[in-house]
Amino acid sequence: MRNLFFEEPQDGIPGDSSSSVRYVWQSIRAPVIIPLLKLAVILCSIMSVMLFIERVGMAAVIFTVKVLGKKKYTKYKLDAMKQNLERDKRYPMVLIQIPMYNEKEVYKLSIGAVCGLSWPSDRLVVQVLDDSTNPVLRELVELECEKWRQKGVNIMYENRRNRNGYKAGALKEGLEKQYVENCEFVTIFDADFQPDADFLCKTIPYMLENPKLGLVQARWKFVNSDECMMTRLQEMSLDYHFSVEQEVGSSTYSFFGFNGTAGVWRIQAIKDAGGWKDRTTVEDMDLAVRASLQGWEFVFVGDVTVKNELPSTFKAYRFQQHRWSCGPANLLKKMTKEILCCRRVPLLKRLHLIYAFFFVRKIVAHWVTFFFYCIVIPACVIVPEVNLKKMIAIYIPATITILNAASTPKSMHLLVLWILFENVMSLHRTKAAIIGLLEANRVNEWVVTEKLGNVMKERNNARASTKYLPFTYLNRINLLEIIVGMYMLHCAIYDLLFGHDHFFVYLLLQAGAFFTMGFGLVGTIVPN
């Protein structure tokens, strides 16, 4: 291996394959490889510093907010607002939308939870937007709606029998129904979300107190975070999103995105923004950006949580992350000019939206994680002429990681596993972001995240009685992860044999993570 990269080629063009590889490597090493790798290190270093500044800035805001105890929603006197609402009995008309698509395992949970909300029945409309293609399941969902209708709930079952516009199309058509005309607010819950009975009593008063408020976003609470190691690691990432990113955006009166569910919208804000659009796979973020540009304010209420389910199969999680990474990049490309030209919003807020929210968090964060930590740093091991400073390669990433993981103290012991897991997922997020920017194939791919509901309560029995066939395991193999894992393993062995910086420890662990996920040995395995 050492000879392959360092031994001088023989005169002339060698005949055997090993000598040919050595000859080609020596020919391109100095004029091509080293300059390109140096350029990559510079670019990745710049992106690392950008991400570092963004993370430290948000940490400073959160620290200040916690020390002062002044989150944006705490300025509202919720108890007084609730008392006024109960005393005056002037409950506004509220529409609840539950979009679903072949949600066999969870449809009863969401419908039951929504129908149990504490709100006057004559001031509440529940709308089940069922795009299911399974006729048996459609009938079951309709029967469930009929059951609650007989109990006095004003519930409407809507089935389009097509998926035009996917979720955005269903929500848009739902708002166009005649019985929605008198509704002032709309609350959206995905099919696996189960709000507490007092959800509306804890969110609607904010809307009534501040007529400029267009969105109240609640926090997610994960009912299956202990299902497997993958869900534990997901919880760490999402806890950071809610407790830091969303809280910072709300507390500093800058932009933060709608999470697509567990939020209350003022219908007028949706109309002012131009309604739901299906031009990207992040219709929720699209609507939030347009509503913000119209001057509507948002508030994140972290004390209000809604139970929901994390994807516990690796396949489902990959599809979800593709959608969540491709959509923002594509939306940035479509809306950059519109954001910059909007005079209704201060210039500083527009620049923050483009630079911090979109570019750094949705693109740079993915790119630097994959290209720098999984490609460039390993390459520097086998090309030692490229100087890699410890400040950039070790200290800045360590600081960013600790700031991210601090949001979930109970999982701090999983920090190393979380780093390895996130680095592997950055492969798919980076690919998705590039697809979104280039509007390439799969840019508008919409795959509903699989929910298991109560199925996994019987998992142990099912596993004991199920025999897996070889082709079942072959279907779980992910070639990209295996290829990157082989690359990192090669670099690790080289560093172990010839290096002096002990990078092989990280490289071996990371290669193992890529192989583990590449062979599908992560997440819940659901028996057929």
N, C-alpha and C positions, 0 to 999 in steps of 0.2 A: 504494500500500500504506500509505504514511504517512497519507494522507487518510482511509483506511478506518477507522483507529483513533483519530485525533486531531482530525479536523475536526468542528466543531460541527454537529449536524443542523439542517436548515432547519425553519422553523416548519411545524407540521402534519405529517401523515403523508405522506412522499414517495411519488411515483408509480413511478419506475423502480426496477429491482431493486437496482442499486448503492446508491442512496440508502436503500433499505429496509434493506439489510444494515447500512449505516452507522448508521441510526437505531436499529435493534435493539441494535447493539453499544454505542452511547452510552447507551442506556436501562438496560442491565444491567451496564455496566462498573463504575461506582462502588458501586451498592447490592448487587451479587451477586458479580461476578467477583473484585474486589479482596479483599473479606473472605474468600471461600472460598480464594483462593490464599494469603492470609496464614495461614489456619488450616492449609492443606496444608504450608506451609513449616515451621510450628511442629511439626506431627506428624512430618514427615520428619526434621527436625533431632533430635527426641527419639530416633527410631529409629536415626539415624546414630550418635548418642552411645552408645546401647545396644550397637550392633554394634561400635563402636570399642573400648569397654571390654572386650567379650568377646574380641576379637581380640588386644588388647594383653595381656590376662590370660593367654591361651593361649601367646602368644609368650614371656612371662616364665617360664612353667612349662617350656616346651621349652628355653629358654636355661639354666635352672637344672639341668634333667636332663642336658643335654649337658656342662655345665661339671663337674658332679659325676660324670658317667658312671654314673648309677644309674637305669636304666630298671627297670620293675617286674620284667620277666622275667630281668634280670641277677642278681637275688638268688638265683635257682635255679642250682644247679651242674649244668648240662646234661650235660657230659661225664661227671661222676661218676654221674648218674642213668642215662645210656645204658650205662655199664659195668656197673652193678648189674643192669640189665635183661638184658643179654647174658649175664652170669654166672649169674643165677638161672634164666634161661630161662622166666620166668613172664610170657609175653606175654599180655595180655588179648585177648578177642575183640573185633574191630573190624568194624563195618559201614561200607561205603562206598556212598553213594547218589549216583547220577548221574541227576538229572531231565532229561528232554529232550522237545522237541516239534518234530517235523519238522526236525531238525538235520542235514540232508543233508551239509553241507560239513565238519562238525567231529566227528561222532559217533565216527569211528575214532580221532581224536587223543585224545579224553578217555578212551575205553575202553582204548586201548593204554597210555596213561600210568598209569592207575590199576592196570591189571593188572601193570604193571612195578614196583609199589611193593615195597620191601624189607621184608617182614614174613612170618612163617611162614604158609604157605598154609592150614594147618589152623586158624589163628587169624584168618582174614580172610574176610569175605563181601562180594562186590561185587554191588550191586543196581542194575540199569539200569531206571529208571522211565520207560518210553517212552509218552508220551501222543500220539504221532504219529497224524495222521488219514490220512496217505498210506499205503495198504496195501503198496505196493512198498517204501517206505522202512522200514516196520515189519519187513518180511521181511529187508531188508538188515541192520538193527540186530540182529535175532535171530540171523542167520547169523554176524555178527561176535562175538556173545556165545558162540555155539557153538564158534567157532574157538578162543577163549581157554579155554573149558571143556575142550576136548580137550588143551590144553597143561597142564592141571592146576590151573587157576584156579577157585576156587569162586565162580562168577558166575551170577547169577539174572536172567532177563529177565522183566520184569513190564509188561504192557500192559493198561490199564484200559478202553481203547476209549471213553473219555469224558474230559472235562476238568473234572469237578466239583471245585471248590475250586482249580483250576489247580495251581500248583506246591505250595502248602500241602496240597492234597488228595492229591497223589501221594506226598509225603513222609509224610503221616500214615498212608495205607494201607500204605506200605512198611514202616513200623515195626510194623504189626499182623500181619505175616507170622509164622508159627510158627517158622521157622528163625532169626528175629531174637531170640528170647527169651533166648538165652545171650550176646548181645552187650552189652558194657558201654559202649562208645563208638560214636558214629556220626560219620562225616566226610562232608561234602557238597561235591560239585564240580559246578558247572554244566557244560553240554556242551562249552564252549570252553576249559575249564580243564585245564591239563596239569601236574600236580604232579611234582616231582623224586622220584627213587626213595627218597630218605631222608626224605620228608615226615613219615611217621608216627614215625620214630625221633627227629625233632626237635620233635614236638608232644605225643605221648602221654606221655612222661616227666613233663611238667608236671602232667598229670592224676593220675598215680600218686603224685607227691610231695605234692600238696595235695588232699586229699579234698573241700575246700570249693570247688574250682575246677569251674565248670560249662561254661566255654567257653574255647577257645584259638583266637584269630583270627590268621591269617597275612595277609601283605600281598600285593597283586596286582602282577604284573609284566607290562607290556604288550608283546606281541610285534609289534604293528603301529603303534606310536606314531609312526613316521616315514612312515606310509602316505600321509598328506596333512596339510594345515595344520590341519584340524579335529581330527584325532587328536592332533596336537602340543598343541593348546590344551586338549583334554580331559585330557591327561596332567598338565598344570600344575594343573588343578583337583583331580584325584584324588590327586596327590602331596601336596597340602596336606591333604586329608582323612586320608590314612594317616599321614603323618609328623608331623602336628600334632594334628588332632582325635582320632584314635584313640589316639595315643601319650599325649596329655594325659589322656584319660579313663582309660586303663590305669594311668598312673604316679601319678595322684592318687587312685586307688581310687574314682573316681566312675564314672558310667555311660558306656559307649560301646556302640554298636550292633553287632549281628552283620551282616556284609556279605552274608549269604545264601549264601555259597560260600567255599571255601578255609578252612573252620573245623572244629574238632573239638568236638562236644558230648558231655557225659556224658548218657547216655540218661535217667538218673534225674532230672536237672535238667529235661529236656523234660517228663517225666511230672509232676513237681512243679508245673511252670508251667501244666499243663492241656493240653499237647500243641499241635500245629500248629492254627492257626485261619485261616480264609480271609475274615475280615470286612473286611480292607483289602488293598491291593495291596503292602503291605510286611510280609508274614508273618514275615520274618526279624527285623525290628525289634520287631514285636509279641511274638514269642516271647522276645526278649532282655529287653524291659521286664518281662514277667511273671516270667521267671526271676530277674531282679535283685530284684524285689519279694519273692521267696521267700528271698532271702538268699544266692543263689549268686554267686560271684565270677567275674570274667572277666580274661583277660590277653591283651594284644596283643603278638605276637612279630614285630617288624618285620624281624628278620634272616632270617625264613623267607618266601620269596616263591614265588608260584605263577603260572606263565605263563598269560595269557589274552588275549582280543581286545577291543579297543575298537570300538564301532560306528563305521563309517567312512562311512555314508550319512546324510545329514541327516534323512531320514525316520525311520530307525531311532533316531537319537539323540533326536529330538523325542519319540517314543513312550516311550523309556526315561526321559527327564527328566520327562515327565508322570507316570509311575508313581512315580518317586522323590520327586516334590514333592507330589503329591496324597495319597499314602499316609500320610506322617508327619503332615500336617495333619489328616487324617481320624482317625488313631490318637490324636492329642492330644485331639480332641473326645470320642472314645469312652472314653479311659482317665484323663482328668484327675481325676475323682472317685475312681476306684480307686487312683490313685497317692497322692493326698492322704490317703486314709483308711487306707493301709497302715501299721500300727504297727511292723511288723517291720524297717523301714528307717528310719534316722535322718531327722529332719525336714529337715535341711540338704541331704541327698542327694536327697530327694524334691523340694524346691524347685529344686535345681540341675537336676534332670531335666526339670521342667516349664518353667522359665524359660530356662535356658541351652541345653539340648540341643534342646528342641522349639521354644519360642517364638522365641528369637533366631536360632538357626541354621537352622531349617526354615521359618520364616514371615517374620520381620523382615528377614532377609538378602535374601530374594527381593523383598519389597515395597519396601524402601528403594532397591534397585538399579533397579527398573523405575519406580515412581511418582516418585521423587525425580530420578534422573538422566535419565530419558527423557520425563517428563511435566512435572513441576513446574519444574525448572530451565529448560527451553525456554520454558515459559509466562511465567516471570519476565522473559524477554528482551523479550517483546511487551507486558508490563505492568510497566514500570519503576518504578511507584509501590511495588511490593513489594520491600522491601530484602532482598537475599540476601547474607549474610556469607560472605566468602572462607574463613573457618575451617571452615564447614559445607560449603560447595560445593566446595572444592578441597583443603584441607589434610587433613581427616579422611579423605575418600575416597582420597587419595594414600597415606596411611599404611596404610590397610586393604589397598589393592592391593599395595603393596610387601611387606607381611607375608605375604599370600597367595602371591605369586609367588616369594618367597625359597625355597620348598620345592623348586623346580626350577631351580637355577642355570643349567643348560645352555640353558634357554629364556628367560632374562631379556631377550634381544634381541627377543622376541616380546611383550613386556609390553603395548605399545599395542594390538596386535591382540587379545590376550587380553581386555583391558578391553572393547573394542568387541564381541567375541564374547559375553562373559558378559552384557553389557547386553542384547543381543538375546535371548539365551536366558532372561533374567529375565522377558520377556514371557510365555513359556510356563510357567515355574515359578510366577509369580504367579497366572496363571489357574488352574493346577492346584491350588495351595494354597487358593484361594478355593473351587474345586469341592469339595475335600476337607473344608473347614470347613462348607460348606453342604450337603454330601452331595447335590450336584446331579448332573446327567447326566454320565456317564463316570467317576463316582467309583470304580467297581469295574472299570474297563476294564483288561484285561490283554492286552497285545500283546507276544509274545516278541521280544526284541531280535534282529534279524537278524545272523547271523554269516556272514562270507564265507570263512573258513578259507583254503585254498590257492587259491581261485578267482582272487584278484587277482594271483597270480604270473604269470598269463597275460593280465593286464590290457592291456598295451601292444599285444599281438597282436590282442586282441579289439577294442580301440578302432580299430585300423587297418583292420579288416575290417567295421566296423559303421557303418551309416548311420542316423542318428537322425531319426525322423519328427517333424513339428511338434507333434503331440499329446503326444509323450513329454515335451517341454519344458513344455507347458502343465500337465501333471500335477505338475510340480515347483514350480509357482508357489504361494506362500504369501501370501494376501491380507492377513493381519493385519500381517505385517512391512512390506509395501508401504505400508499406511495410516499406520503409525507413522513410516516413513521419510519420507513426504510431509509429515507434520506437522513433523518435525524439520528438514527441508529448508526449509520455509516460515519457521520461526523463525530458521534460520541466515541466510537471505537478508535477513530483516528486520534482524538484528543487524549484518550486514555493511554495510547501507545506512545505518542510523540509530543503531546501538549504539556504545558506547565501551569495552566490557570484553573484546573479542576472544573472546567465547564462540562465535562463529561457526566458529572452527577446530575445536573439539570437536564442534559440532553438525553440521558438514559431514561429518566423519569418521564420526560415529555414523549419520547418515542413509545414508551410503554402505554401512555395514555392514548396516543393515536392508534396503536394496535388494539387496545381494549375496545375502543369505540368503533374501530374499523371492522372488527370481527363481531360487532353487535353484542358485546358482553356488558352492556350497560342499560339501565332502565328496567322497567317491568316487562317480563315476557308473558304475553297473554296467550293461553292455550286456544287453539282453534276449536 
